[in-house]
């Protein structure tokens, strides 16, 4: 039961955080960001938010700093939209899976040649 609730909360948080970042957070330093995954702990006290940025690494680091500085704003907006007893703490993590996938794909193409 707890796992199902955490998975449902992951999906809801992903959708709502994406909406907040796209339409409500007005910070030009953020750049183009995509929420790729959200993973809540079973007790819903912590939510790891995996994000991917478009651009070079220094731009990604700046975007991650903006997200960490905006954590309070994002959490308060989430609390207005999602009615739960305690909103999980947000931890933003840069998602490197797309880069790794592209690197693996390139290696496989090189092997075929």
C-alpha positions as CSV (number, residue, x, y, z in Angstrom):
1,X,0.0,0.0,0.0
2,X,2.8,2.5,0.9
3,X,4.7,1.7,-2.3
4,X,1.6,2.4,-4.4
5,X,1.0,5.6,-2.5
6,X,4.6,6.7,-3.1
7,X,4.4,5.9,-6.8
8,X,1.2,7.8,-7.2
9,X,2.7,10.8,-5.3
10,X,5.8,10.6,-7.6
11,X,3.7,11.0,-10.7
12,X,1.6,13.8,-9.2
13,X,4.7,15.7,-8.0
14,X,6.4,15.3,-11.4
15,X,3.4,16.8,-13.2
16,X,2.9,19.6,-10.8
17,X,6.6,20.6,-10.4
18,X,6.9,20.6,-14.3
19,X,4.0,22.9,-14.5
20,X,5.4,25.2,-11.8
21,X,8.8,25.4,-13.5
22,X,7.3,26.0,-16.9
23,X,4.6,28.6,-16.0
24,X,5.1,30.1,-12.5
25,X,8.8,30.3,-11.7
26,X,10.0,33.4,-13.5
27,X,13.8,33.3,-13.4
28,X,15.8,33.8,-16.6
29,X,18.9,32.0,-15.2
30,X,16.9,28.8,-15.0
31,X,17.0,28.1,-18.7
32,X,15.2,25.2,-20.3
33,X,14.7,22.5,-17.7
34,X,12.8,19.2,-17.8
35,X,11.7,17.2,-14.8
36,X,12.6,13.6,-15.8
37,X,11.7,11.7,-12.7
38,X,10.6,12.1,-9.1
39,X,11.2,9.5,-6.4
40,X,9.6,9.9,-2.9
41,X,10.6,8.0,0.1
42,X,8.0,5.5,1.5
43,X,7.1,7.8,4.3
44,X,6.8,10.8,1.8
45,X,9.2,12.9,3.8
46,X,11.7,13.4,1.0
47,X,11.3,13.7,-2.8
48,X,14.3,13.5,-5.1
49,X,13.5,15.5,-8.2
50,X,15.6,14.5,-11.2
51,X,16.1,17.4,-13.7
52,X,17.7,17.7,-17.1
53,X,18.9,21.0,-18.6
54,X,19.5,22.0,-22.2
55,X,23.0,23.4,-22.7
56,X,26.5,23.1,-21.3
57,X,27.5,22.0,-17.9
58,X,28.1,25.5,-16.4
59,X,24.6,26.5,-17.5
60,X,23.3,23.3,-15.9
61,X,25.1,24.1,-12.6
62,X,23.5,27.6,-12.6
63,X,20.1,26.1,-13.3
64,X,20.5,23.7,-10.4
65,X,21.5,26.6,-8.1
66,X,18.3,28.5,-9.1
67,X,16.2,25.4,-8.4
68,X,17.7,25.0,-4.9
69,X,17.2,28.7,-4.2
70,X,13.6,28.4,-5.4
71,X,12.8,25.3,-3.3
72,X,10.6,27.2,-0.8
73,X,8.5,28.8,-3.6
74,X,8.1,25.5,-5.4
75,X,7.1,23.7,-2.2
76,X,4.5,26.4,-1.2
77,X,2.9,26.3,-4.6
78,X,2.8,22.5,-4.4
79,X,1.1,22.7,-1.0
80,X,-1.6,24.9,-2.6
81,X,-2.3,22.4,-5.4
82,X,-1.9,19.1,-3.5
83,X,-3.8,18.5,-0.3
84,X,-1.6,16.3,1.9
85,X,-0.7,16.6,5.5
86,X,3.1,17.3,5.0
87,X,4.7,18.3,1.7
88,X,7.9,16.3,1.2
89,X,11.3,18.1,1.2
90,X,12.6,18.6,-2.3
91,X,16.1,17.6,-3.4
92,X,17.0,18.5,-6.9
93,X,19.4,16.1,-8.7
94,X,20.8,16.5,-12.2
95,X,19.8,13.6,-14.3
96,X,22.7,12.3,-16.5
97,X,20.9,9.3,-18.0
98,X,20.2,11.0,-21.3
99,X,23.9,11.8,-21.8
100,X,24.9,8.3,-20.8
101,X,22.4,6.9,-23.2
102,X,23.7,9.0,-26.0
103,X,27.3,8.0,-25.2
104,X,26.3,4.3,-25.2
105,X,24.5,4.7,-28.5
106,X,27.6,6.3,-30.0
107,X,29.8,3.5,-28.8
108,X,27.5,0.9,-30.3
109,X,27.5,2.8,-33.7
110,X,31.3,2.9,-33.6
111,X,31.5,-0.9,-32.9
112,X,29.2,-1.5,-36.0
113,X,31.6,0.4,-38.2
